[in-house]
Structures are given as C-alpha cells and as structure tokens.
Amino acid sequence: MTTRNVTTRNVTTRPAPPVFRIGEVAKLTGLTTRTLRYWEELDLIRPSSTRGRGERLYSQTDMARVTRIRDLQELLGFSLAEVRVVLDTEDIDVLDRVRSEYRWAEPDGDDRRQLLDDAIEANDKLLARLDTTLARIGAFREERAAKGVRLRQLRREADASIHPRQTGAGSR
C-alpha cells in the first residue's frame, strides 16, 4: 500500500488516498492475481490507475468492489454473470462514489449532508432490491423443499411396491 503526504508552502494537506498494487489486492482479499486479471478481462473491475510499464494500481473503492465480487460469489453463490447484474445497478456506484468523496474530499456541512442523503437513498433502494431477491430465493427454496418431500414420498411408495410388507406370521 502506498500513501503520501502532499506539502505545499509549509501546509500539509490530507494524505493522498492509499493505492494498492495487484499483488497487494490479491493478498488482502485472498484472491489470486490471475483471478483479478480475469475479472478485468470481463470488465468487472478496473484499476483506478496504472504506473510505469502498466503496473495496476487499485484504490480503496476498487478494493471494496473486489471484496463485493468475492463475497457475492463465495457467500451467495452468484455466477459472474449474476455478479455483473448486481454491480451494474447504479445504487452500488452511488454508494462507492459517496464513500470515496466522504473519506477523501473532506466535504463541508452542506455537502456532507447531501452525500449522506445520497448514500441513504441509494442504500434504501439497494435494500429493497435485496429484499425482493431474497423473497424470490425463499420462494424457490420452498418449492425445492416441497419437491423434496414429494420425491421422498414417491420413493417410499416405490419401495413399498417392490417389498410389500408381509402380513400374518405364516405368509410367504
């Protein structure tokens, strides 16, 4: 991670936002550099900048996006196509922009309130969309559970028809 303080005329400003090289991103997120490059090919992520001979540099916002993709895959089992749909929602971009501006731009009172209002609105929309998605997942799960019950019942019936219970002590 690289950070630097900027000094102008004996006035020190806020340090520049940290940047991470691809290897650092991989290490911090538990991914491989190959995975990150593949996600770049799919246009799921983009380094904020490059240096020298094409060295990729990722910002905190980029890191948050990488972590979000990883979590969507690992925690929710999303395919990369499904991840793309989630990431393409403008609410995610609004939240990332607001987070970045809030952390690094040092907004004044009115700007800070506006940023927070934008974040609240985007987050509420995202929550509503997640609630809808979770409801659909819940309904699908219920369908599968009912199907499982029915399949087990059919299996018991098949077993009973192949091996009928013998009634009476002397039956053959």
C-alpha positions as CSV (number, residue, x, y, z in Angstrom):
1,M,0.0,0.0,0.0
2,T,1.3,3.4,-0.9
3,T,0.3,6.6,0.8
4,R,1.9,10.0,0.6
5,N,1.5,13.4,2.3
6,V,1.3,16.4,0.0
7,T,3.1,19.5,1.3
8,T,2.7,22.9,-0.4
9,R,4.1,26.1,1.1
10,N,4.5,24.6,4.5
11,V,0.9,23.5,4.6
12,T,0.3,19.8,4.8
13,T,-2.9,18.6,3.3
14,R,-4.7,15.3,3.9
15,P,-2.7,12.3,2.7
16,A,-3.5,11.0,-0.8
17,P,-5.8,8.0,-0.8
18,P,-3.9,4.7,-0.5
19,V,-3.2,2.8,-3.7
20,F,-2.6,-1.0,-3.9
21,R,-0.7,-3.0,-6.5
22,I,-2.4,-6.0,-7.9
23,G,-0.3,-8.4,-5.7
24,E,-1.4,-6.5,-2.6
25,V,-5.0,-6.6,-3.6
26,A,-4.7,-10.3,-4.1
27,K,-3.1,-10.9,-0.7
28,L,-5.6,-8.7,1.1
29,T,-8.6,-10.3,-0.5
30,G,-7.5,-13.9,-0.6
31,L,-7.7,-14.0,-4.3
32,T,-5.1,-14.7,-7.0
33,T,-3.6,-12.1,-9.4
34,R,-4.9,-14.4,-12.1
35,T,-8.4,-14.1,-10.8
36,L,-8.1,-10.3,-10.7
37,R,-6.8,-10.1,-14.2
38,Y,-9.7,-12.4,-15.4
39,W,-12.2,-10.1,-13.7
40,E,-10.5,-7.2,-15.5
41,E,-11.0,-9.0,-18.8
42,L,-14.7,-9.4,-18.0
43,D,-14.8,-5.7,-17.2
44,L,-16.0,-6.4,-13.6
45,I,-13.1,-4.4,-12.2
46,R,-10.8,-1.8,-13.4
47,P,-7.7,-0.5,-11.7
48,S,-8.0,3.2,-10.9
49,S,-4.7,3.9,-12.5
50,T,-1.5,2.4,-13.8
51,R,2.1,3.3,-13.3
52,G,5.2,2.8,-15.3
53,R,5.0,-0.3,-17.5
54,G,1.4,-0.9,-16.9
55,E,1.5,-1.7,-13.2
56,R,-2.1,-1.8,-12.0
57,L,-3.0,0.5,-9.0
58,Y,-6.2,0.0,-7.1
59,S,-7.9,2.5,-4.8
60,Q,-9.9,1.8,-1.7
61,T,-13.1,1.9,-3.8
62,D,-11.6,-0.6,-6.2
63,M,-10.8,-2.8,-3.2
64,A,-14.4,-2.6,-2.0
65,R,-15.6,-3.7,-5.4
66,V,-13.2,-6.7,-5.5
67,T,-14.4,-7.7,-2.0
68,R,-18.0,-7.3,-3.0
69,I,-17.5,-9.5,-6.1
70,R,-15.7,-12.1,-3.9
71,D,-18.5,-12.1,-1.3
72,L,-21.3,-12.3,-3.9
73,Q,-19.6,-15.4,-5.3
74,E,-18.5,-17.1,-2.0
75,L,-21.3,-16.1,0.3
76,L,-24.3,-16.1,-2.1
77,G,-23.0,-18.5,-4.8
78,F,-23.6,-16.0,-7.6
79,S,-22.1,-16.6,-11.0
80,L,-20.0,-13.9,-12.6
81,A,-23.0,-13.1,-14.8
82,E,-25.2,-12.6,-11.7
83,V,-22.4,-10.6,-10.1
84,R,-22.4,-8.3,-13.1
85,V,-26.1,-7.6,-12.8
86,V,-25.7,-6.6,-9.1
87,L,-22.7,-4.4,-9.9
88,D,-24.4,-2.7,-12.8
89,T,-27.0,-1.2,-10.5
90,E,-26.4,2.5,-10.1
91,D,-27.0,2.2,-6.3
92,I,-23.7,0.4,-5.8
93,D,-21.9,3.1,-7.8
94,V,-23.6,5.8,-5.9
95,L,-22.5,4.2,-2.6
96,D,-18.9,3.8,-3.8
97,R,-18.8,7.4,-5.0
98,V,-20.2,8.7,-1.8
99,R,-17.9,6.7,0.3
100,S,-14.9,7.9,-1.6
101,E,-15.9,11.6,-1.6
102,Y,-16.8,11.4,2.1
103,R,-13.5,9.9,3.1
104,W,-11.1,11.9,0.9
105,A,-12.8,15.1,-0.2
106,E,-13.4,16.5,3.3
107,P,-16.9,17.9,2.4
108,D,-18.3,20.8,4.3
109,G,-21.5,20.7,6.3
110,D,-24.0,21.1,3.4
111,D,-22.0,18.8,1.1
112,R,-21.6,16.2,3.8
113,R,-25.4,16.2,4.5
114,Q,-26.1,15.9,0.7
115,L,-23.6,13.0,0.5
116,L,-25.2,11.3,3.4
117,D,-28.7,11.8,1.9
118,D,-27.5,10.3,-1.4
119,A,-26.0,7.3,0.5
120,I,-29.2,6.8,2.5
121,E,-31.3,6.9,-0.6
122,A,-29.0,4.5,-2.6
123,N,-28.7,2.1,0.3
124,D,-32.5,2.0,0.8
125,K,-33.0,1.2,-2.9
126,L,-30.4,-1.5,-2.7
127,L,-32.0,-3.0,0.5
128,A,-35.4,-3.0,-1.3
129,R,-33.9,-4.8,-4.2
130,L,-32.1,-7.3,-1.9
131,D,-35.4,-7.9,-0.1
132,T,-37.1,-8.7,-3.4
133,T,-34.3,-11.0,-4.4
134,L,-34.3,-12.8,-1.0
135,A,-38.1,-13.2,-1.2
136,R,-37.6,-14.9,-4.6
137,I,-34.8,-17.1,-3.3
138,G,-37.0,-18.0,-0.3
139,A,-39.9,-18.9,-2.6
140,F,-37.6,-21.0,-4.8
141,R,-36.3,-22.8,-1.7
142,E,-39.8,-23.6,-0.5
143,E,-40.6,-25.0,-3.9
144,R,-37.5,-27.2,-3.7
145,A,-38.3,-28.3,-0.2
146,A,-41.8,-29.3,-1.2
147,K,-40.4,-31.1,-4.2
148,G,-38.0,-33.0,-1.9
149,V,-40.9,-34.1,0.3
150,R,-42.8,-35.3,-2.7
151,L,-39.8,-37.2,-4.1
152,R,-39.2,-38.9,-0.8
153,Q,-42.9,-39.9,-0.6
154,L,-42.6,-41.4,-4.2
155,R,-39.5,-43.3,-3.1
156,R,-41.3,-44.8,-0.1
157,E,-44.2,-45.8,-2.4
158,A,-41.7,-47.4,-4.8
159,D,-40.0,-49.3,-2.0
160,A,-43.4,-50.5,-0.7
161,S,-44.5,-51.8,-4.1
162,I,-41.2,-53.7,-4.5
163,H,-41.1,-55.0,-1.0
164,P,-44.7,-55.2,0.3
165,R,-45.0,-55.8,4.0
166,Q,-45.9,-59.3,4.7
167,T,-49.0,-59.6,6.8
168,G,-49.6,-62.5,9.2
169,A,-47.0,-64.8,10.8
170,G,-47.0,-67.6,8.2
171,S,-47.2,-65.6,5.0
172,R,-44.7,-66.3,2.3
